[in-house]
């Protein structure tokens, strides 16, 4: 076998593997969307039906008109947006300042701090459920969206700090020193020199924080008691009963839930890709 044929066969094998992985990842999402438009008899049919034979909007209409637990579906979407955006904004500010301090300053136990970030990131969130619940109760944030925002900031902060540290460290110190020589103070140098160069990495970490907070269920189940304050993942539980499960409504609401994340990702995908590439090359 000639080297040219061998390279072509290797390329075909890699492309085939990539397509297989893509189909494996996309199929659950496709099945969710397809099920949202299937009538009930097709959902519970024992025959494999990848495409709805008689598409219907009954499940989507029921989710929009009847709502969930006496509240409009827009209430839960709004609550999820408040929690996700709040976690992104607060976490981005803290992570950027912490990453700048770790990357630019030399202090005692600096390496131990970075290792501690990795250790915290490896601890399962469920293991922290009880102490965080007690902390939220003592702070008076139980059954409050602010309490859930604080928890999500804590869950995503270690990864955000570790990732942003790479971007900050990749910015040459000469640029900051040149700004100082020109008369700029530390804050002016931070916002006008460092921040624009680190912005792509900040966007990438913000996407991670947004998706994590938007899809979070365990802490929303534990810390929220008023149905009017439930987030979308928490509200989906109302479709699951003791004797039956409304799979059509679950799939319709889940499809609706993915739209904001998809729109957010499409709006910032260029920034995210450039940020990840820059971190990989410069770091």
Buried (B, 14 or more C-beta within 10 A) or exposed (E): EEEEEEEEEEEEEEEEEEEEEEEEEEEEEEEBBBBBBBBEEBBEEEEEEEEBEEEBEBBBEBBBEEBBBEBBBEBBBBBBBBBBBBBBBBBBEBBBEBBBBBBBEEEEEEEEBBEEBEEBBEEEBEEBBEEBBEBBEEEEBBBBBBBBBBBBBBBBBBBBBBBBBBBBBBBEEEEBEEBBEEEBEEEEBBEEBBBEBBBBBBBBBBBBBBBBBBBBEEBBBBBBEEBEBBBBBBBBBBBEEEEEEBBBBBBBBBBBBBEBBEEBEEEBEEBBEBBBEBBEEBE
